[in-house]
């Protein structure tokens, strides 16, 4: 018994999907000029597909799992289970209008022509707000639609916003924040569900490691209570005596989001020789 997972053959999620599987200890090649490959050390078969096709393949049971953007899952409206948010491929689906257009609120989109590759998501977004607009579904180069007179506004994926800027557009509404997700169908056999649980366990260990840093520091013993109080750790910091009397080595784990604030506080509290080490895997 094995799992079959569909990932993007090429595009913005391909490399990160391959990297995640390899970080989970699964040995596969990168899928160049291949439709599928098989892991050598985990019961997993990998299909390389167009991202728009992945939800359909998973729903139909051709693949058991898929790694795909949330935006694609929602646009295709397939009955899939979102197993895990993966933390990469982050972007937003946003509405943009020409820079010269005076835009005050969502009401300014009433009866406007909007070009997009995501008509389902856009219609749902506008419908909930009571806005009626004329949706033009196009694929590729959505950002040129206002410039050639096809539309008054666009809705497209945005990461840095540089493409909008170069095409004389400004972002006015965020429709959806998206990232890569692991999805499954609801027909997994018990043995496949066990394999999925193992895969998800590995993915979570990799994600936790990326969100945390291991730190080591030296602290005067008379400052230990204050310094320990600043370090949440997984349970509590590890404290080891140094060869120099009156000093200890303190080891702990910090979340990336709190990292710099806590480091500054530790320095102010008397910590010295602070070392920061990336964590490869983190099992809690």
C-alpha positions as CSV (number, residue, x, y, z in Angstrom):
1,X,0.0,0.0,0.0
2,X,1.3,3.5,-0.9
3,X,0.2,7.1,-1.2
4,X,0.0,8.9,-4.5
5,X,0.6,12.7,-4.3
6,X,0.2,15.2,-7.1
7,X,2.5,18.3,-7.2
8,X,3.1,21.1,-9.6
9,X,5.2,20.0,-12.6
10,X,6.6,23.5,-13.0
11,X,5.9,27.0,-11.6
12,X,6.1,28.7,-8.2
13,X,5.2,25.8,-6.0
14,X,7.2,23.1,-7.7
15,X,10.6,23.6,-6.1
16,X,9.2,24.2,-2.6
17,X,7.1,21.1,-2.9
18,X,10.1,19.0,-3.8
19,X,12.2,20.6,-1.1
20,X,9.5,19.9,1.5
21,X,9.3,16.2,0.7
22,X,13.1,16.0,0.8
23,X,13.2,17.8,4.1
24,X,10.8,15.1,5.3
25,X,13.4,12.5,4.5
26,X,11.7,11.3,1.4
27,X,14.1,10.6,-1.4
28,X,12.8,11.5,-4.9
29,X,14.1,13.2,-8.0
30,X,12.9,16.6,-9.1
31,X,10.5,15.4,-11.9
32,X,12.2,17.1,-14.8
33,X,10.7,15.6,-18.0
34,X,8.8,13.0,-16.0
35,X,5.1,12.5,-15.3
36,X,5.7,10.5,-12.2
37,X,8.4,9.1,-9.9
38,X,8.5,6.9,-6.8
39,X,10.2,7.5,-3.5
40,X,13.0,5.0,-2.7
41,X,12.5,5.1,1.1
42,X,8.8,5.9,1.7
43,X,5.7,4.3,0.1
44,X,5.0,7.4,-1.9
45,X,4.4,7.9,-5.7
46,X,4.6,11.5,-7.0
47,X,2.7,12.8,-10.0
48,X,3.9,16.0,-11.7
49,X,0.8,17.9,-13.1
50,X,-0.4,21.3,-14.0
51,X,-1.6,23.1,-10.8
52,X,-5.1,23.7,-12.2
53,X,-5.5,19.9,-12.7
54,X,-4.4,18.8,-9.3
55,X,-7.8,19.3,-7.5
56,X,-9.6,17.2,-10.1
57,X,-7.0,14.4,-10.0
58,X,-7.3,14.2,-6.2
59,X,-11.1,14.3,-6.2
60,X,-11.3,11.6,-8.8
61,X,-8.9,9.4,-6.8
62,X,-6.2,9.3,-9.4
63,X,-4.0,10.9,-6.7
64,X,-4.7,10.5,-3.0
65,X,-3.0,13.8,-2.0
66,X,-2.1,17.1,-3.7
67,X,0.1,20.1,-2.9
68,X,-1.6,23.1,-4.4
69,X,-2.4,26.8,-3.7
70,X,-5.5,27.5,-1.6
71,X,-6.5,29.9,-4.4
72,X,-6.7,26.9,-6.9
73,X,-8.6,24.7,-4.4
74,X,-11.2,27.4,-3.9
75,X,-11.5,28.3,-7.5
76,X,-12.0,24.7,-8.6
77,X,-14.6,24.2,-5.8
78,X,-13.7,20.5,-5.4
79,X,-14.8,18.6,-2.2
80,X,-11.3,18.1,-0.8
81,X,-10.0,17.9,2.7
82,X,-7.3,20.5,3.6
83,X,-4.9,18.4,5.6
84,X,-2.1,20.9,6.3
85,X,-1.2,24.5,5.5
86,X,2.4,24.3,4.3
87,X,3.8,27.8,4.9
88,X,5.2,28.4,1.5
89,X,3.9,29.9,-1.8
90,X,2.3,32.7,0.1
91,X,0.5,35.4,-1.9
92,X,-2.7,37.3,-2.1
93,X,-5.5,37.5,-4.6
94,X,-6.1,41.2,-5.0
95,X,-8.2,43.7,-7.0
96,X,-6.3,46.4,-8.8
97,X,-7.4,49.4,-10.8
98,X,-5.6,52.0,-12.9
99,X,-3.6,54.5,-10.9
100,X,-5.5,57.3,-12.4
101,X,-8.8,56.0,-11.2
102,X,-10.2,57.6,-8.1
103,X,-11.1,54.7,-5.8
104,X,-12.8,55.3,-2.4
105,X,-14.4,51.9,-1.5
106,X,-15.6,48.6,-2.9
107,X,-18.7,50.4,-4.1
108,X,-16.7,51.9,-6.9
109,X,-16.5,48.4,-8.5
110,X,-20.3,48.4,-9.0
111,X,-21.1,47.6,-12.7
112,X,-17.4,47.7,-13.6
113,X,-15.6,45.2,-15.8
114,X,-13.2,43.0,-13.9
115,X,-10.7,40.7,-15.7
116,X,-9.5,37.7,-13.7
117,X,-8.4,34.1,-13.9
118,X,-10.4,33.4,-10.7
119,X,-14.1,34.2,-11.6
120,X,-15.6,31.8,-8.9
121,X,-13.6,33.5,-6.1
122,X,-14.2,37.0,-7.4
123,X,-18.0,36.5,-7.9
124,X,-18.3,35.0,-4.4
125,X,-16.3,37.9,-2.9
126,X,-18.3,40.6,-4.6
127,X,-21.6,38.8,-4.1
128,X,-21.1,38.8,-0.3
129,X,-20.6,42.5,-0.4
130,X,-23.6,43.1,-2.6
131,X,-21.6,44.3,-5.6
132,X,-22.5,43.4,-9.1
133,X,-19.8,43.5,-11.7
134,X,-19.1,42.1,-15.2
135,X,-16.5,39.4,-14.8
136,X,-14.2,38.7,-17.8
137,X,-12.4,35.3,-17.4
138,X,-9.0,35.3,-19.0
139,X,-5.9,33.3,-18.5
140,X,-2.4,34.8,-18.4
141,X,-1.3,38.5,-18.6
142,X,-4.4,39.7,-16.7
143,X,-2.6,42.9,-15.7
144,X,-2.7,44.2,-19.3
145,X,-6.5,44.1,-19.5
146,X,-7.2,47.7,-18.4
147,X,-4.5,49.1,-20.7
148,X,-6.1,47.5,-23.8
149,X,-9.6,48.4,-22.9
150,X,-10.8,44.9,-22.0
151,X,-11.6,45.7,-18.4
152,X,-11.8,48.6,-15.8
153,X,-10.1,46.5,-13.1
154,X,-8.3,43.2,-12.6
155,X,-8.2,40.6,-9.9
156,X,-4.9,38.6,-9.9
157,X,-2.3,37.0,-7.6
158,X,0.1,39.5,-6.1
159,X,3.4,38.9,-4.3
160,X,5.6,41.9,-4.4
161,X,3.2,44.2,-6.4
162,X,5.9,45.1,-9.0
163,X,4.0,43.7,-11.9
164,X,1.0,45.9,-11.0
165,X,3.3,48.9,-10.7
166,X,4.9,48.3,-14.1
167,X,1.4,48.1,-15.7
168,X,0.1,51.3,-14.2
169,X,-2.1,49.7,-11.6
170,X,-2.7,50.1,-7.9
171,X,-3.9,47.4,-5.5
172,X,-7.2,48.4,-3.8
173,X,-8.8,45.3,-2.3
174,X,-7.5,42.0,-0.9
175,X,-9.8,39.2,-1.9
176,X,-7.9,36.2,-0.5
177,X,-4.6,35.4,1.3
178,X,-3.3,32.1,0.0
179,X,-0.5,29.6,0.6
180,X,0.3,26.1,-0.5
181,X,-1.8,23.4,1.2
182,X,-1.8,19.6,1.4
183,X,-5.2,18.3,0.3
184,X,-6.7,14.8,0.2
185,X,-9.8,13.1,-1.0
186,X,-12.1,11.2,1.5
187,X,-11.5,7.7,0.1
188,X,-8.2,6.8,1.7
189,X,-7.9,3.2,2.9
190,X,-7.0,2.7,6.6
191,X,-3.4,1.9,5.7
192,X,-3.2,5.0,3.6
193,X,-4.6,7.1,6.4
194,X,-1.8,5.8,8.6
195,X,0.8,6.7,6.0
196,X,-0.7,10.2,5.7
197,X,-0.4,10.6,9.5
198,X,3.3,9.7,9.2
199,X,3.8,12.2,6.4
200,X,1.9,14.9,8.3
201,X,4.0,14.3,11.4
202,X,7.2,14.8,9.4
203,X,5.8,18.0,7.7
204,X,4.8,19.5,11.1
205,X,8.3,18.7,12.4
206,X,9.9,20.6,9.4
207,X,7.5,23.5,9.8
208,X,8.2,23.9,13.5
209,X,11.9,23.9,12.9
210,X,11.6,26.7,10.3
211,X,9.6,28.8,12.7
212,X,12.1,28.5,15.6
213,X,15.7,29.1,16.4
214,X,18.0,27.4,18.9
215,X,20.0,29.8,21.0
216,X,22.9,29.4,23.4
217,X,24.1,32.2,25.6
218,X,26.3,32.8,28.6
219,X,24.8,34.4,31.7
220,X,26.1,35.6,35.1
221,X,24.4,33.5,37.8
222,X,23.0,36.5,39.6
223,X,21.1,37.4,36.4
224,X,19.8,33.8,35.7
225,X,16.2,34.3,37.1
226,X,15.7,37.4,34.9
227,X,17.2,35.8,31.8
228,X,15.3,32.5,32.3
229,X,12.1,34.5,32.6
230,X,12.6,35.9,29.1
231,X,13.0,32.4,27.5
232,X,9.9,30.4,27.0
233,X,11.6,27.4,25.4
234,X,9.7,24.2,24.7
235,X,9.4,23.4,28.4
236,X,12.1,25.4,30.2
237,X,15.6,26.5,29.3
238,X,18.6,24.2,29.9
239,X,21.1,25.7,32.3
240,X,24.6,24.3,32.5
241,X,27.5,25.6,34.7
242,X,30.5,27.1,32.9
243,X,34.1,26.4,33.9
244,X,34.3,30.0,35.0
245,X,32.7,30.3,38.4
246,X,29.6,32.5,38.6
247,X,28.6,31.9,35.0
248,X,26.2,29.5,33.3
249,X,25.4,28.5,29.8
250,X,21.7,28.7,28.9
251,X,20.1,26.9,25.9
252,X,16.6,27.5,24.6
253,X,14.3,27.7,21.6
254,X,12.8,31.0,20.3
255,X,10.0,31.5,17.9
256,X,10.9,33.5,14.8
257,X,8.2,36.0,15.4
258,X,9.5,37.0,18.8
259,X,13.2,36.5,18.1
260,X,14.6,40.0,17.9
261,X,12.6,41.5,20.7
262,X,13.7,38.7,23.1
263,X,17.3,38.8,21.9
264,X,17.4,42.6,22.7
265,X,15.9,42.0,26.1
266,X,18.4,39.2,26.8
267,X,21.3,41.5,25.9
268,X,20.0,44.2,28.2
269,X,19.6,41.7,31.0
270,X,23.3,40.8,30.9
271,X,23.5,37.8,28.5
272,X,26.7,37.5,26.5
273,X,28.1,35.3,23.7
274,X,24.6,34.7,22.2
275,X,24.7,32.1,19.4
276,X,21.8,31.4,17.1
277,X,21.6,28.0,15.4
278,X,19.0,26.9,12.8
279,X,16.9,23.8,13.6
280,X,16.7,21.1,11.0
281,X,13.8,19.2,12.6
282,X,11.7,19.8,15.7
283,X,9.6,17.1,17.3
284,X,7.5,18.1,20.3
